[in-house]
Structures are given as structure tokens and as C-alpha cells.
């Protein structure tokens, strides 16, 4: 699920049995293409990999596109996403994975009623407390750390890929184009979240994007949002010129990510906790 899918799906989290996915070897992207033109439920949106629908049960299903030249790639990405969900298991920072259909290559996930972080902040920015923003910074970092601790690099970290549950807690989602066990990712972050020296799929790539995500949470807007020319943003990044941080919460952490000096998401979590403790004591 890329940005459009994450936004539309509005998924959420709690574990049930993984019927049809007992081990990673069960996932076979070479099985026959299944035509999914007939809808399964309420259409929520679509992206590069497939379409997202909400069932009468309340769950969300993500199905690969069929009948197009990229159909095999879509099924492969769906299979990779299922492998990643299975490996990550149950975690408070992860959208709940409920079921994998290896024949239709369909994922069933929980529904997240408050949509994705990007749209929520854009809609409710003035109403969001500093405490809530601190909590979100910790939660997005925990989500990225969860992936990295299981040898997964999302390669598209951003506020569009964090969904909000009923209590406004964040959960990470969308691993269709992600890297698993060192494989090359098939997606890349948007320019404002992209490491300027992007050459391959690395942890540093996710950490750079995490810095931009924390900036978005802290300020309510994306880095260089005022610039409409993305080539200009890319050039500034390559020149090491980033937005001013002197008045931005979590400035030190954001700068570490942007300068590629952050060693791990675990390190960032520790810094976030320290920063939050200082804010609470002051």
C-alpha cells in the first residue's frame, strides 16, 4: 500500500490466527493470476500494488491488481508484505495482520478508524497538543525500530504510512515494496523524505525519512513545504541545506537523522524518551 492505499485503507490492530499463512514458505507469488475486478466490499482506494476495500465485518482487505502488465509484480509485493507481517507478529506499533489468502494474494488487516497521520495532522493541526505530538514521535520511532529489529527496511517511511487507531495511537503499515533480509526495495520515499545520496536500500534511508516524519509531527508541515519544485528540494538536500530547526521541538533528533549521524532507531527512541522527560520536568 503506498500513500494512496495507506490513506484510503484506514487500517487498525489485534491478533487472530493467521489462517493460510503458517510459514513463509507458504507464500508463492507464482500461482495463477486471480481476477479481482468484482469487489469484496466498500472501495476505499488503490495504489501501485492493488486496491483496498472494507468488508461488512469491519476488516480491511488489500488485493493485487489483475489484468495489467504489472500483475505479477503486484502479487510478488503482496507476498512479500505477507511475509513481513508474519515475521513481525503482534506489536502495539503494528497494524494487525489477520489473514493471508495465498491463492488470491489477498491480505486481511484491521481497520484503523482515524486514517493516516498525514491527513489527520493536516485536518486537526491546531487541536493537537504538544503531549500528543511527543507521543507520536515516540510511536513512529518505535514502529521503525520494530522493522529494523526484524531485518526489514520499509523504504517509504512517512506520515502516510502510519495509521491512527481509535485512541490516536500510531501503527506502521505498508510493506509491499519493502526490503526483507537485504532484498532490494521496489519503492522509494517522496523527495522530502528521501536520503539525498540514495543508492540502495539501507537503514540510513529509513532513519533519514524518520527525521522528516518527526519534523512533520513537530511542525505540522513537511520539510520545505513552501517549495513546489521538488528538484529544488532535492538539490538543497544534496547540498546539506535543511529547514531551520532552532524553534522546532526534537530539533537535535531531526538533525541527527538528516545528517545521517543516527546509528539506529533504538538510539533515537532513547533520545526521544530523554527529550520527553525534559519537557515534562520543565
C-alpha positions as CSV (number, residue, x, y, z in Angstrom):
1,X,0.0,0.0,0.0
2,X,1.7,3.2,-1.0
3,X,0.4,6.6,0.1
4,X,-3.0,6.5,-1.6
5,X,-3.6,3.0,-0.2
6,X,-2.5,3.8,3.3
7,X,-4.7,6.8,3.3
8,X,-7.7,5.0,2.0
9,X,-7.4,1.8,3.9
10,X,-7.5,3.4,7.3
11,X,-6.5,0.2,8.9
12,X,-6.1,-0.7,12.7
13,X,-4.5,-3.7,15.1
14,X,-5.2,-7.0,17.3
15,X,-4.0,-10.6,16.5
16,X,-6.1,-13.6,15.4
17,X,-4.9,-16.8,13.8
18,X,-3.0,-16.5,10.5
19,X,-5.2,-18.9,8.6
20,X,-3.5,-19.8,5.3
21,X,-0.1,-18.5,6.4
22,X,1.6,-20.9,8.8
23,X,5.1,-20.3,7.5
24,X,6.9,-18.0,5.0
25,X,7.3,-20.9,2.5
26,X,3.5,-21.0,2.1
27,X,3.7,-17.7,0.1
28,X,4.0,-18.5,-3.6
29,X,3.8,-15.5,-5.9
30,X,3.9,-17.8,-9.0
31,X,0.4,-19.1,-8.5
32,X,-2.2,-18.2,-11.3
33,X,-3.4,-14.6,-11.5
34,X,-6.8,-14.2,-9.9
35,X,-9.1,-11.6,-11.4
36,X,-10.3,-9.3,-8.7
37,X,-12.5,-6.9,-10.7
38,X,-15.6,-7.9,-8.6
39,X,-15.4,-6.0,-5.4
40,X,-15.3,-7.6,-2.0
41,X,-16.7,-4.7,-0.1
42,X,-16.7,-0.9,0.2
43,X,-14.0,0.5,-2.1
44,X,-11.6,2.7,-0.1
45,X,-8.8,3.4,-2.6
46,X,-6.0,2.0,-4.7
47,X,-2.3,2.3,-5.3
48,X,0.5,0.8,-7.3
49,X,0.2,-2.6,-5.8
50,X,-3.6,-3.1,-5.5
51,X,-6.9,-1.9,-4.2
52,X,-8.2,-1.6,-0.7
53,X,-11.7,-2.4,0.4
54,X,-13.6,-2.6,3.7
55,X,-15.6,-5.7,4.4
56,X,-19.0,-5.9,6.1
57,X,-17.1,-7.5,9.1
58,X,-15.2,-4.2,9.5
59,X,-11.9,-5.6,8.4
60,X,-9.9,-4.3,5.5
61,X,-8.7,-6.3,2.6
62,X,-5.9,-5.4,0.2
63,X,-6.0,-7.2,-3.2
64,X,-3.4,-7.1,-6.1
65,X,-4.3,-5.6,-9.4
66,X,-5.0,-8.1,-12.1
67,X,-5.2,-8.0,-15.9
68,X,-2.3,-5.5,-16.3
69,X,1.4,-5.9,-17.2
70,X,2.5,-5.4,-13.6
71,X,0.1,-8.0,-12.2
72,X,2.9,-10.5,-11.4
73,X,4.9,-7.7,-9.6
74,X,1.8,-6.8,-7.6
75,X,1.4,-10.4,-6.5
76,X,5.1,-10.6,-5.6
77,X,4.9,-7.5,-3.5
78,X,1.7,-8.7,-1.7
79,X,3.5,-12.0,-0.9
80,X,6.5,-10.0,0.5
81,X,4.1,-7.9,2.6
82,X,2.5,-11.1,4.0
83,X,5.9,-12.5,4.9
84,X,6.8,-9.3,6.7
85,X,3.6,-9.2,8.7
86,X,4.0,-12.8,9.7
87,X,7.6,-12.2,10.8
88,X,6.7,-9.0,12.8
89,X,4.0,-10.8,14.7
90,X,1.9,-8.9,17.2
91,X,3.1,-5.5,18.4
92,X,1.3,-2.3,19.6
93,X,3.0,-0.3,16.8
94,X,1.9,-2.6,14.0
95,X,-1.4,-2.8,12.2
96,X,-2.9,-6.2,12.9
97,X,-2.4,-8.8,10.3
98,X,-5.4,-11.1,10.3
99,X,-5.2,-13.4,7.3
100,X,-3.3,-14.2,4.1
101,X,-5.0,-15.8,1.2
102,X,-2.1,-17.4,-0.8
103,X,-4.4,-18.2,-3.8
104,X,-5.9,-14.7,-4.3
105,X,-2.9,-13.0,-2.8
106,X,-5.2,-11.0,-0.5
107,X,-4.3,-9.6,2.9
108,X,-6.8,-9.0,5.6
109,X,-5.9,-6.3,8.1
110,X,-7.7,-4.5,10.9
111,X,-9.4,-1.2,10.2
112,X,-7.9,2.0,11.6
113,X,-10.8,4.4,12.2
114,X,-8.8,7.7,12.3
115,X,-6.9,7.3,9.0
116,X,-3.3,8.1,8.4
117,X,-1.1,10.6,10.3
118,X,-0.5,12.9,7.4
119,X,-4.2,13.6,6.7
120,X,-5.1,13.7,10.4
121,X,-2.5,16.4,11.2
122,X,-3.5,18.4,8.1
123,X,-7.1,18.4,9.3
124,X,-6.7,18.8,13.0
125,X,-3.3,20.5,13.3
126,X,-4.4,23.4,15.6
127,X,-6.1,21.0,18.0
128,X,-3.2,18.6,18.6
129,X,-1.5,19.1,22.0
130,X,2.3,19.0,22.5
131,X,1.9,15.9,24.6
132,X,0.1,14.1,21.7
133,X,2.9,15.1,19.4
134,X,5.5,13.8,21.8
135,X,3.7,10.5,22.0
136,X,3.6,10.3,18.2
137,X,7.3,11.0,17.9
138,X,8.0,8.1,20.2
139,X,5.5,5.8,18.4
140,X,6.8,6.4,14.9
141,X,10.3,5.7,16.1
142,X,9.1,2.5,17.8
143,X,7.5,1.4,14.6
144,X,10.6,1.9,12.6
145,X,12.7,0.1,15.3
146,X,10.3,-2.8,15.2
147,X,11.0,-3.2,11.4
148,X,14.8,-2.9,11.7
149,X,15.0,-5.4,14.6
150,X,13.4,-8.0,12.2
151,X,15.7,-7.2,9.3
152,X,13.0,-5.2,7.4
153,X,13.6,-1.8,5.8
154,X,10.4,-0.1,4.8
155,X,12.0,2.3,2.3
156,X,8.9,4.5,2.4
157,X,8.8,5.9,5.9
158,X,6.5,8.9,6.2
159,X,3.3,10.1,7.9
160,X,1.2,8.5,5.1
161,X,2.3,5.0,6.3
162,X,1.4,5.5,10.0
163,X,-2.3,4.9,10.8
164,X,-4.3,6.0,13.9
165,X,-6.4,3.7,16.0
166,X,-9.5,4.8,18.0
167,X,-7.2,6.1,20.8
168,X,-5.0,8.0,18.3
169,X,-2.1,5.6,18.8
170,X,0.1,5.1,15.7
171,X,0.7,1.9,13.9
172,X,3.0,1.4,11.0
173,X,1.8,-0.3,7.8
174,X,2.5,-1.0,4.1
175,X,5.4,-3.3,3.3
176,X,4.6,-4.3,-0.2
177,X,7.7,-2.8,-1.7
178,X,9.9,-3.1,1.4
179,X,13.3,-4.8,1.8
180,X,13.3,-8.1,3.6
181,X,16.6,-9.8,4.6
182,X,18.6,-7.5,2.4
183,X,16.5,-7.6,-0.8
184,X,16.3,-4.5,-2.9
185,X,13.2,-2.4,-2.1
186,X,10.9,-1.7,-5.1
187,X,9.7,1.7,-3.7
188,X,11.4,4.9,-2.5
189,X,10.4,7.7,-0.2
190,X,9.0,11.0,-1.5
191,X,11.7,13.6,-2.2
192,X,11.1,15.4,1.2
193,X,11.7,12.1,3.0
194,X,14.5,10.8,0.7
195,X,18.1,10.4,1.6
196,X,20.0,12.7,-0.9
197,X,22.7,10.1,-1.6
198,X,20.1,7.3,-2.2
199,X,21.9,4.4,-3.8
200,X,20.5,1.3,-2.3
201,X,18.2,0.1,0.4
202,X,19.7,0.9,3.8
203,X,18.7,1.5,7.4
204,X,20.1,5.1,6.9
205,X,17.4,5.7,4.3
206,X,14.7,4.8,6.8
207,X,16.3,6.9,9.5
208,X,16.6,10.0,7.2
209,X,12.9,9.6,6.4
210,X,12.1,9.2,10.1
211,X,13.8,12.6,10.7
212,X,11.4,14.2,8.2
213,X,8.5,12.4,9.7
214,X,9.4,13.7,13.2
215,X,9.7,17.2,11.6
216,X,6.2,16.8,10.2
217,X,4.8,15.8,13.6
218,X,6.6,18.7,15.4
219,X,5.7,21.4,12.9
220,X,2.5,20.2,11.2
221,X,4.0,20.5,7.7
222,X,6.6,18.7,5.6
223,X,10.1,20.0,5.1
224,X,10.3,22.8,2.6
225,X,6.5,22.6,2.1
226,X,6.6,26.1,0.7
227,X,8.7,24.9,-2.3
228,X,6.7,23.5,-5.1
229,X,9.7,22.5,-7.2
230,X,10.8,19.1,-5.9
231,X,14.0,19.3,-7.9
232,X,14.9,22.4,-5.8
233,X,14.2,20.4,-2.6
234,X,16.4,17.6,-3.8
235,X,19.2,20.0,-4.6
236,X,19.0,21.6,-1.2
237,X,19.2,18.2,0.4
238,X,22.2,17.2,-1.7
239,X,23.9,20.4,-0.6
240,X,23.3,19.6,3.0
241,X,20.8,22.5,3.4
242,X,17.8,21.6,5.5
243,X,15.0,23.6,7.1
244,X,15.7,25.8,10.1
245,X,15.3,23.9,13.3
246,X,16.1,26.5,16.0
247,X,12.4,26.7,17.1
248,X,11.4,23.1,16.3
249,X,10.8,20.5,19.0
250,X,13.1,17.5,18.8
251,X,15.5,19.5,16.7
252,X,18.5,17.6,17.8
253,X,17.0,14.3,16.9
254,X,15.8,15.5,13.5
255,X,19.2,16.9,12.7
256,X,20.9,13.6,13.6
257,X,18.6,11.8,11.1
258,X,19.2,14.4,8.4
259,X,22.9,14.4,8.8
260,X,23.0,10.6,8.8
261,X,24.5,10.6,12.3
262,X,21.8,8.5,13.9
263,X,23.1,4.9,14.3
264,X,19.8,3.2,14.8
265,X,16.1,3.7,15.6
266,X,16.8,2.3,19.1
267,X,19.2,5.1,19.7
268,X,16.6,7.6,18.6
269,X,14.0,6.1,20.9
270,X,16.4,6.7,23.8
271,X,16.9,10.3,22.8
272,X,13.1,10.8,22.3
273,X,12.5,9.5,25.8
274,X,15.1,11.8,27.3
275,X,13.7,14.8,25.4
276,X,10.2,14.0,26.6
277,X,11.3,13.7,30.2
278,X,12.9,17.1,30.0
279,X,9.7,18.6,28.6
280,X,7.7,17.1,31.4
281,X,10.1,18.3,34.1
282,X,10.4,21.9,32.8
